[in-house]
């Protein structure tokens, strides 16, 4: 065999090896993992909210304000409905959530004459809603495993009503925002039980606040989420699951040209869910 034949044989062997490795990594997702991510479902959830506003750095106060200026903390119950499909590689999911409850408000009242701050607290009515869409391309690098990189986008709304207790001079504030993120999820099937974890990282977008003083455009900030879900595929019709998410995001302060300035805020929501998946739709 001459050198030319050796070169052809080496290239052929390398190409075959690359093809085998590619096939070994990008295998179709297994049936149990696909089943845990297919069809429609309903979940009952509780969300622990931790919201805080910080004093604007450009404001000049007669008396130093507290930091945070105000906060909302509490647990809010809700429902989540979702529909999705995971094929051997491509997948999608759409979910809609609605929450209603009460949180504890802690803030201050500023005396515009003296500049002094007086602590104030009350109970706030909260109504939250959200829509999220997820697309992914998954593959199985080893038996029982799946890796699912993808993209996430959504919309969130929060009506914060501190006005029904007028002793603190409250107001109805409505926040709306969009967000987008990249996602990486890893799933592992142990018989009928599927465990998956995911991490998302992106940014908020088009955030606004509306209240009696007008409409304020708010700045964009990072949007991050970590999640864990355990699913039990009971049979061909039904799956049960529990899930926990921790989501962090915020809003930048509004424009300095407005008479009233909405300060920067940060939010951390920790959510626990329990629900079911009905496999008879898709």
ZIWO-V324590 format. One record per run of one state. SS is the DSSP state (a for helix, b for strand, c for the rest). FROM is the first residue (numbers start at 0). LEN is the number of residues. Records with the same first field share a line. If there is no record, write none. Layout:
SS: FROM-LEN / FROM-LEN
//
This chain:
c: 0-2 / 25-1 / 27-3 / 36-2 / 53-16 / 86-3 / 110-6 / 140-4 / 161-4 / 168-3 / 190-2 / 211-2 / 217-1 / 219-2 / 233-4 / 252-12 / 278-4
a: 2-23 / 30-6 / 165-3
b: 26-1 / 38-15 / 69-17 / 89-21 / 116-24 / 144-17 / 171-19 / 192-19 / 213-4 / 218-1 / 221-12 / 237-15 / 264-14
//
